Amino acid sequence: MLQVVGAGVGRTGTHSLKLALEALLGGTCHHMVEVFGHPDEVPTWIDAIDGRPVDWDALMRGYTAQVDWPGASFWPELSAANPDALVILSVRDPDAWYTSCTNTIFDGMGKMLEEGNEWMSAMVRLMDQRFSDQIADRDAMTAAFEAHNERVRSTISSERLLEWTAADGWEPICERLGVAVPADPFPKVNTTADFRAMLGMPYLET
């Protein structure tokens, strides 16, 4: 069973949060990078995206926590399947979020769609269903971002929900999980430059 369900979308510190939860819980935290590393998961995620039944316990077997897309889009299902899990909603300023996504995820999706990537085609369907596929429209996307966050806030009880930003670091997470705060600095990874380098995209002056 998952101990943490991450409801925050990508570019809200989710990769750093993944590493932090792995350090705190001693297991693997699911993140989009796990999908790329375990392509055997892709058919099950596509089943979920296309509305076919999914065994969430089986899909998350071997993971102690989950953050980032695609899991964050299925937070209602994952939180219901793991009723004792803490739900973490990672957030940031909507305009800063959109700028970061444009320079990373959205550019990367376009590159992979041009290559005929089946998984990215499924991601576009998922965004259309549960977020917004108007990635070129800042207003539409920031509105979708805020609506997503508000749905989580209005659905998950305050006793179970932790709203968190990357600047908050270890303390709020450790307090809610009942674990000691590590001496190491909170992880800070997957900057815009890191993301673009990972996908072989040119460096972007900011």
C-alpha positions in Angstrom: 0.0 0.0 0.0 1.1 3.5 -0.7 2.0 5.7 2.3 1.8 8.9 0.2 -0.3 9.8 -2.7 1.0 12.9 -4.6 -1.8 15.0 -6.2 0.4 17.8 -7.4 1.2 18.0 -11.2 4.6 18.1 -12.8 6.9 21.1 -12.4 5.8 21.7 -8.8 9.0 20.1 -7.2 7.8 16.6 -7.8 11.1 15.1 -8.7 12.7 16.6 -5.6 9.7 15.3 -3.6 10.3 11.8 -5.1 13.8 11.7 -3.8 12.8 13.1 -0.4 10.1 10.5 0.1 12.4 7.7 -0.9 14.9 8.9 1.7 12.2 9.2 4.4 10.2 6.0 3.6 13.0 3.7 2.5 11.3 2.6 -0.7 10.8 3.7 -4.3 8.4 6.6 -5.1 6.6 6.4 -8.4 7.1 9.4 -10.8 6.9 9.8 -14.5 10.6 8.8 -14.7 9.5 5.3 -13.4 7.2 4.9 -16.4 10.1 5.6 -18.8 12.3 3.2 -16.8 9.5 0.5 -16.7 7.8 0.4 -20.1 5.8 -2.6 -18.9 3.7 -0.2 -17.0 2.6 1.7 -20.1 -0.2 -0.6 -21.2 -1.8 -0.4 -17.7 -1.6 3.4 -17.6 -3.1 3.5 -21.1 -6.0 1.3 -19.9 -6.6 3.8 -17.1 -6.5 6.7 -19.5 -8.9 5.0 -21.9 -11.3 4.2 -19.1 -10.7 0.4 -18.8 -10.6 -1.1 -15.3 -7.2 -1.0 -13.5 -6.0 -2.8 -10.4 -4.3 0.1 -8.7 -2.8 -2.1 -5.9 -1.1 -4.2 -8.6 0.1 -1.2 -10.6 1.6 0.4 -7.5 3.1 -2.8 -6.0 6.7 -2.2 -5.1 6.2 1.5 -4.5 5.9 3.2 -1.1 4.7 6.6 -2.5 3.6 8.2 -5.8 4.0 11.7 -7.1 3.9 13.5 -10.5 2.0 12.7 -13.7 0.4 10.3 -14.6 -0.4 9.3 -11.1 -1.3 12.8 -10.0 -4.1 12.9 -12.5 -5.6 9.7 -10.9 -5.4 11.0 -7.4 -9.1 10.3 -6.7 -8.6 6.6 -7.6 -5.2 6.3 -5.9 -6.3 8.0 -2.7 -9.4 5.8 -2.6 -7.3 2.7 -3.1 -4.9 3.8 -0.3 -7.2 5.2 2.3 -4.5 5.6 5.0 -2.1 7.4 2.7 -1.1 11.0 3.3 -2.1 13.1 0.2 0.5 15.7 -0.7 -0.6 18.5 -3.0 2.6 20.2 -4.3 1.9 23.7 -5.6 3.6 26.8 -6.9 2.7 30.1 -8.5 0.5 29.4 -11.5 2.4 31.7 -13.9 5.8 30.4 -12.9 4.4 26.8 -13.2 3.2 27.5 -16.8 6.5 29.1 -17.8 8.4 26.1 -16.4 6.1 23.6 -18.2 6.4 25.5 -21.5 10.2 25.3 -21.4 10.2 21.6 -20.3 7.3 19.3 -20.4 5.4 20.9 -23.3 8.5 21.2 -25.5 9.4 17.6 -24.7 5.9 16.3 -25.5 6.1 18.1 -28.9 9.4 16.5 -29.6 8.2 13.0 -28.7 4.9 13.4 -30.6 6.8 14.2 -33.7 8.6 10.9 -33.3 5.3 9.1 -33.1 5.6 8.2 -29.4 2.5 6.2 -28.3 3.0 7.1 -24.6 3.0 10.9 -25.4 -0.2 10.4 -27.5 -1.8 8.8 -24.4 -0.6 11.7 -22.3 -2.3 14.2 -24.6 -5.5 12.2 -24.2 -5.1 12.3 -20.4 -4.5 16.0 -20.3 -7.6 16.5 -22.5 -9.7 14.4 -20.1 -8.4 15.5 -16.7 -6.6 18.8 -17.2 -6.5 20.8 -20.4 -4.8 20.1 -23.8 -4.6 23.8 -24.6 -0.9 23.9 -23.9 -0.3 27.0 -26.0 -2.8 29.1 -24.0 -1.4 30.4 -20.7 -4.8 31.5 -19.3 -6.4 28.1 -20.1 -3.6 26.1 -18.6 -3.2 28.2 -15.4 -6.9 28.0 -14.9 -6.7 24.2 -15.3 -3.9 24.2 -12.8 -5.8 26.1 -10.2 -9.0 24.1 -10.8 -7.0 20.8 -10.3 -5.6 22.1 -7.0 -9.0 23.3 -5.8 -10.6 19.9 -6.6 -8.0 18.2 -4.4 -8.4 20.8 -1.6 -12.2 20.4 -1.7 -12.2 16.6 -1.8 -9.5 15.5 0.6 -10.0 16.2 4.3 -7.6 18.6 6.0 -6.6 15.8 8.4 -5.3 13.8 5.4 -4.0 16.6 3.1 -0.7 18.4 3.1 -0.3 21.3 0.8 3.4 21.8 0.1 5.8 23.9 -1.9 9.4 23.1 -2.6 10.5 26.0 -0.4 8.8 24.2 2.6 11.5 21.5 2.5 11.6 18.6 4.9 9.7 19.8 8.0 6.0 19.7 7.0 6.4 16.3 5.4 8.3 14.8 8.3 5.8 16.2 10.8 2.9 14.6 9.0 4.7 11.3 8.4 6.0 11.2 12.0 9.6 10.8 11.1 12.8 12.7 12.0 14.0 15.6 9.8 17.2 14.5 8.0 20.4 16.4 8.5 21.0 16.5 4.7 19.7 19.4 2.7 16.4 18.9 1.0 16.9 17.6 -2.6 16.8 20.1 -5.4 16.8 18.4 -8.8 15.2 18.6 -12.3 15.7 22.2 -13.0 14.7 23.5 -16.5 18.2 23.0 -17.6 18.4 19.5 -16.2 15.1 18.5 -17.9 16.1 19.9 -21.3 19.5 18.2 -21.1 17.9 14.9 -20.2 15.8 15.0 -23.4 18.6 16.3 -25.6 16.9 19.7 -26.0 19.1 22.8 -26.5 20.0 24.9 -23.5 17.5 27.7 -22.9 18.7 31.1 -21.8 16.4 32.4 -19.0 
